[in-house]
Amino acid sequence: MTGAEVLDIARQGIWTLLLVSSPLMIVGLVVGVGIALVQALTQVQEITLVFVPKILVIFLTMIVTLPFMAQVLGNYMTEVMSHIAGG
């Protein structure tokens, strides 16, 4: 493999990482901001109030987006294996 092919695979790996992790990160951000807003409005500063809903919502999001994540990771792995097999 040439240097350009290695950089292309690395670029695709970074893009794949962003595609797979972005749904979970966006949902975590939205839930965190929403809970922080509720805490600020009600002046309830309980630290565990943030973690439990965020974990549950991220877990549910992971279950919903798992087929998408598997497809993206499978496509990337197929691409990498074709480069390895092709030499």
Secondary structure, DSSP 8 states (H G I E B T S, - for coil): --HHHHHHHHHHHHHHHHHHHHHHHHHHHHHHHHHHHHHHHHT---THHHHHHHHHHHHHHHHHHHHHHHHHHHHHHHHHHHHHHH-
